[in-house]
Amino acid sequence: MRPEKRTGEQGRWSSGKKLGVVLRIVRGEDLDGLSRELGVTAARLAEWRDAFLAGGQVALKSRASDYRDEEIARLRAKVGELTMDKELLELFFERVDPAHRPPLRRVSK
């Protein structure tokens, strides 16, 4: 990769150029040498490398979505809806007649 004439870190780097630099770092090129060659601080180059590696880790963890994801989302929304209904009913009974409020069920641990 040919060094570009830059003063300091002025200018924007495209994602493609950053990728090329990061791949050079990952392949073992010296961070300080690249920093001098490209006119970019070693800290900035390390940030690019770390972001690249973190993105790769996320990509490896992901899985393709399937029909269950939609069903899970639908059921979570339903649970939220039912929870809100329950809380509203509790408030209603408390305001109408606190003495006849239905008992709250406790979940044992």
Secondary structure, 3 states (H helix, E strand, C coil): CCCCCCCCCCCCCCHHHHHHHHHHHHCCCCHHHHHHHHCCCHHHHHHHHHHHHHHHHHHHHCCCCCHHHHHHHHHHHHHHHHHHHHHHHHHHHHHHCHHHCCCCCCCCC
